[in-house]
């Protein structure tokens, strides 16, 4: 190549030219570069987890009287969320009862996972002849929060699950006063030592400190506390008290030797009798196989104005040695509500299913007599039981 000339070499077919060297019609052009592609898109952030929402709203209790819930009965409600939630503070659920709005309180012990339980105790002033209502905005967190396990705040809107005037859940409030018939005479025949001692002064219920050493005073106070609740319930309905929560006391001086060691002997000989105006509870260190060989947890001693926690109850409440009776039964006895049931026996009541010849006023077939069957967590009295108490123990004696 000289000057600006280009030298071609022809190879093969005339139509195929191979350009050798540089020039080829001028200076060589640079090789084309690839066009830039679209900019890389960063990966999308994961969507935030959905907020737990309410999936169901259920009134879980029923009144003992078809006319509605009476004073001191509990209305239970369950709110079901779409997933398990955690609760801080003390949420409330607003109930429409007649023209009033009442707050049902959160029941922490009865709540678990996605299920939140609420309860409201009926007062004398409550009345709703159309039925309880629960609005879409009834649930509020109050001073805390309801959230999922990963911290997402729950949607508290009840929405389509709201309840409008549920005719299956009426509220009676103050029941009509029942006419007295032969309740006092039946009770006097059943438990004369207690009923005949009534002079208008509430019976004091004490617990004797004769339990094994591992049972603390705090444990015994827990067992005694339901008597205070019963006293309040009676006063709320009748306007006066028939029983009163007493104290923890030492073994009375008049107790005979071995008084708390033999169930059969105690029944036969009355080894410890309460003073007039007093009801006593104590520990009876005997297996007490009087009930089909299984043994009873507690007994009421009608001869003596006393009730005992039997040896089986001790294993059930504290040591866990009774494999046949765990779970809810443990809670009934450990928290002390069973003493309410036994005190009603001392006050002249028998089981509603007992034979007629067992003289006494029948307990209502409700929470006091059938806590496991009715779903009750406590032994509480119905308003008819308390009306019968009014007939057995009239105000003023």
Helices and strands as residue ranges (DSSP letters): E 8-10, E 17-19, E 54-59, E 69-70, E 74-81, E 85-88, E 92-97, E 100-112, E 115-121, E 132-134, E 139-140, E 145-148, G 159-161, E 163-166, E 171-173, H 183-190, H 192-195, E 203-208, H 217-238, E 243-249, H 263-269, E 278-284, E 298-301, E 306-310, H 311-314, I 315-319, H 328-334, H 338-346, E 349-350, E 361-362, H 371-374, H 383-392
